[in-house]
Amino acid sequence: MLLGRDHSMQLMVTYLLLHAVSSVLFSMAIRLVITAQYRHPRIWLLVYLIAFNFFMPVIGLLCALAAILVGVLWPKLDEYVEFDTASAPRFTTVGKREGSGFRGNRMRAQLGNLNTPLDERMNALAAIQNAPTRSSSEALRRLLADPADDVRLLAYGILDRKEKKITQRIVDTRQKLDAAAEGQQRAVLHKQIAELYQELIYQNLVQGDLAIYSCDQMRDHAQQALLLNPAESGLWFMLVRLELMCSNVPGAQLALRHAQQNGFARERLLPYLAELSFLQKDYDRVRALFVEISFNPSVSAAPQLHRYWMKHAQAPSTAGEGRPQ
Amino acid sequence: MSSAAGNSSPDIHRTATDCDVMLLLEGTFPYVSGGVSSWVNQIIRGLPEIRFGLCFVGSRRQDHGQPNYVLPDNVVHLETHYLHERHQAPRVKGSRGNAKAFAQMDVLHQKLRTAAAGADQTELMDLLKTLTPMLADGKALDESAFLYSKAAWDYLTAQYSTFCTDPSFVDYFWTVRIMHTPIWTLAKAARNMIPARCYHSVSTGYAGFLGTILKMQTGRPLLLSEHGIYAKERKIDLFQSEWIQDNRNVFEKDASQIPYFRDLWIRFFEAVGRMCYQASDQIVALYETNRQRQIYDGAPQERTQNVPNGIDLPRLSKLRALRPADPPPVLCLIARVVPIKDVKTFIRAMRSVVTLLSQAEAWIAGPEDEDLAYASECRSIVDGLGLTDKVKFLGFQNINELMPKIGLVVLSSISEALPLVLLEGFAAGVPAVATDVGSCRQLLYGLSEEDQALGQAGTVVGIAEPQALAVAAVALLSDPDKWRAAQAAGIARVERYYTQEMMFASYRRLYQDALHSEQSAATGKLTCPIGHH
């Protein structure tokens, strides 16, 4: 076509089009005879072969065939791997270590010391919010009068959140109680409410008039539960602790008697019996009970107390002298 | 994400091509009621000669329903922007990202991390000025580059390895994303905002950062007024928040160190606040303690000043004539029934007040719908303490009707700034007992020597001290001479220092200065420097 006399552009374009089509067909045919390991990446291989055939007619075809021969006779040594290479993992527990280890003891000092930078005091305060409330609530309450606004607000927020968590459960349980039918279910709900009030008191989250109110509520709900289920010795034990805390001697005496009658373990009641005897000023009985309490110095919460009473148990003295300070 | 509000209410729809002062409002006027919103409303109405634009920044559209205020006539424009709207997943297109731009951003972060408050931060602000235009769509640091580019990923992983003390990379990754994404929403809002002659943010935080971007972009004056201290309030919220993860195990944990992500959030808001302080031409606090706090947090001292709240004296002083001859034995807490007001302490105090002064009554005047559980707790305490006939929950009350009937304003709050209710009480002739928070001491006992010489307008007690509060209240109510002396001191103080006219005059001067400096800086017609659409 190109060797003829007609040199028109249309002829040229027609030739190039036909040549392109033949290049594509040749390339596709060559691709079929290429060994599997050289077939990837497909698109780029095809583009390469088309370009070879299009720009170097005949020679390109020969070169491609020669390349295939080379590929078959002297194959690529490294075989195709299905997995990519990744750098070896490093053993890192945490990117960066923080602080200098155990500094818990410093926190109390930081909180109380007004010369400590505010940020450090705030950090210390944030840290003690995870500490048991019973031990931290007093410190938090003291901080309510702190000169730094941030400290006051955070201390209040922590106390309020802890109190709110329990009071919200009380509100929810009360609603369930209102909707509950008579019988065992009500007894369970009364018990739950009494336990929640006990938690508020135990965690030192209520003070003054509100503490008295909480004690009244706890007593009331425990008694309601006992009316429905009088043999529940655990509830009688709860009342023992409450009445002793309120220094209500007759109430504690009654609750202790019921707890014993309903099978509550005497060993667990002994410290409370001792406390009751102490409130009744019956110090000889306190000593006798301390003798009865099996004493293990490694687990005793008050070894000094135990030692004191045991020492005086050997040599009986008058009631006034036996009183611990 | 952003739109001009108003299709729901005819009162709220305002659009204009420019305005004098653009107020930048985060979670406040006109959609949320409260102290700051009332103040914004008061300022706009008090300066009718100024054409205000409002830019409301909120969390999500569904969190803010109908507006709570009718817009004054001099509000010419309102637009709303929501930072945490959920969107459908976009078509993600990965890119390499501009490593050079990320390196510049790294320098900014280094400066934020190391620069102490109070130090010269010119370099920091120059850098911010360079980076701000790069936040636009299609530029080197656009949102897509932050979210999907390889450079962002490399930067993020490097930062995690270098600084993060929490073992979870996944939590780190999402924390950083969620924390920074609002920046692009704000940058877009700034680009599309109508031209204003000056900008006025009523807090730092996101609104303050929008002000910072606008200042960087337009060079126009930025005024900052803070009622509370935003960074401090955020910090206290974050210290207590339970949604922030702490993945450290027992061996990795140092009990005295706060969890990394909590710290990261706190530092974010501190940094944003510091940039806003640096960008602001004038920084206003309500009272001296807050001004000192602003300086501590990075505000240049020479740009700070106090402008206290003011009240409508002529209206309130008329109420004095309606008062009975002797003070009624009524203690009134005028506040929303929410934990921060510590209503429980007020109720507990009433137990002792009633014992000491049997005819005393307590009124709690304020809406209860914000925290229903707390309100119900308060009511059950009233029942439990046997005060049902002594403590009355009145709901929202009109001050004009309430003031003549009460003997004492009581504020048992855990936190306050400059409580208007004390000033309103003084103007109406009612002294107060308040906890030692915010500016209460300044309001009751006076600030300067001259102010202190006016006398004590009541008593300041410690927070969460019901017994002290009760004793102070009874001492005032049972001694008419002492009560009258406190009343006279309150009236004198509010007339001398806390009138609305004084506050308007201060803001009129601040705006005039800003508008004047803008005029001298700008030449020709007022046009948006980046061609908004």
Interface residues (C-beta under 8 A of the other chain):
Chain A: T93 V94 G95 K96 R97 E98 G99 S100 G101 F102 R103 G104 R106 M107 Q110 M122 N123 A124 L125 A126 A127 Q129 N130 R141 L144 A145 D149 D150 R152 L153 L154 Y156 G157 I158 D160 R161 K164 T167 Q168 V171 G208 D209 L210 Y213 D216 Q217
Chain B: Y160 S161 T162 F163 C164 T165 D166 P167 K232 K235 I236 F239 Q240 R248 E252 D254 A255 S256 Q257 I258 Y260 R262 T289 P339 D342 K344 R348 R351 A373 Y374 S376 E377 I381 G384 L385 I414 S415 V437 G438 G462 I463 A464 E465 P466 Q467
